[in-house]
């Protein structure tokens, strides 16, 4: 029994040392059906999301490039522009790779708005196929094919 305990302790200390040295933990079969988890190849590069908020702090946007990020991949692979309006009622407008802009009035994960960077009134923003214009009357964003949305305290529109 002492021999078994000594062997177990030696294996655990080697595993701890390997993990402490930065090596990934050993891959173990998943609980369901003994399948091995899928890993992303190290050569995969992900883009970075860009955020901006209007000076009022009531509207904020997140742009996700084509291919997504390490933690978020748009359903159609991206790119995607998603803007949230907080008041008077929380609404999310989204432009995806193709199709009309969507307005979601029952947002399950309200998370608006970051502290910056601020897109001042009169300034525009552009990335991928999307561009936006910040004005005192609201935010208008469009995709290069003409589909667009508009968000303000008084009005919502999407096509």
N, C-alpha and C positions, 0 to 999 in steps of 0.2 A: 504494500500500500504506500509506503514511504517513497518507493521508487517511482510509482505512478504519479504521486503528487509532485515529486521533483521534476519529472519530465513535463508535466502540465505547466508548472511554473516556468520552466525554461522556454517552452513554446510561447507562452503568453508574454514573457519579457522580450523575446525576439520580435513578436508581432507588434508590441508596443514600440519597440525601437524602430522598426520599419515605418510604422505610421508616423512617428515623431520626425523621421528623416524626410517626410514629405511624399513618400510613396503612397499611391492610392490603396485603400483597403482591398483585400481579395474579393473577387466577384463571386457572390454566392447565388445559387438558384433562387428565383422568386418563389414566394409561397404558393402562387397559383400554378399548378401543373408543372412545376419544376422548370419553367422557362427562364432563361438568363435575361436580365434586363438589357434593354437596348442602350448603347452608349453612342454619343455623338463623336465622330472622328475629330482628332485634335486639329486637323487641317481646316475644319469648318470655321468660317469667320462670320460673325454676326454684326449687324449694324448697331447704331446707337440711336435711341429715341431722342427726339428734340421736343422741348416744351416751351410754351410761352403763355403769358397771361395778359389780359387787357388791363389798362391802368385802374379800372374800377374794381378789379379783383373778382368780378362776377362771372367772367368767362375765361376759361383756360383750355389749352389744346395740347395734345400729344401726337406727334408724328412718328410712325413706326415704318422704317424703310423696308423694301422688298427683302424677304427672307427672315424678317423679324429680328428678335434679340435673343439672348441666352434664356430669358425668362418669359418672353411673350412672342408668339407667332400668330399673326392674323389668320383667320379661318381660310382665306383664299391665298395665303402666302405673302400678302402685302403688295405694295405699300398701303398704308392706312393712315387717315387723318381723323382723329376723334376729338371733338370739342364739347365741353360741358358748360352749361349755363346754370347758375345756382338759383337766382331769384328772378321772377316771383315764384316759379316752380322749377324744380330740378329737371333738366332735359339734356340728353346727349345727342349730338349730331355726328354722323360718321360718313365719310367717303372712303370707299374701298377701291380696289383695283379697277372694277368696272361696275356698271349699273348705277341706278339713281342713289342720291344721298338718302340716308335713313335718319329719322327722328325717333328717339326712344324716350317716352315720357314716364316709363316705370323702370328707372335705372336701379338695378340690383346692387351695384357697387359704387355709390356716389363717392367721388374722391377728389373733387375739384377744390382748389386750384393751387398750383405751386406759387411760390413767392416771386418767381422770375424765371427767366428774363421777361421784362415787360415789353410788349409790342405797343409803343406809344400810338396815340391817335394820329392818323395820317401816314403811318408806316405800313409797309407790306412785308410779308414773309413768303418764302417759296422753298420747296424741297420736293424732289421727285416730280410727279405730275401735278402737284397741288400748289396753289397760291392763295394767300389770304390778305385782306385789307382791313385794318383796324380803323374805325371811325368813331366819333362821339355818338353816333346813332346805332352802332352795333358792329358785328364782325361778319364779313362776307368771305366765303372760301369757295374755291372751285377747282375742279380737276381739268386737265388740259382738253378733255372732250366736251366741256361745257356743263356737266352736272355740277350742282352747287348746293350750298345751304347758307342761310342767313340767321344769325342769332342776336337778339337784343332783349331787353326787359319787356318791350311792348310787342315784339313780333318774332315769329318762327316761320321759316320757309325752307323747303327742300325739294329738289327735283333731280 
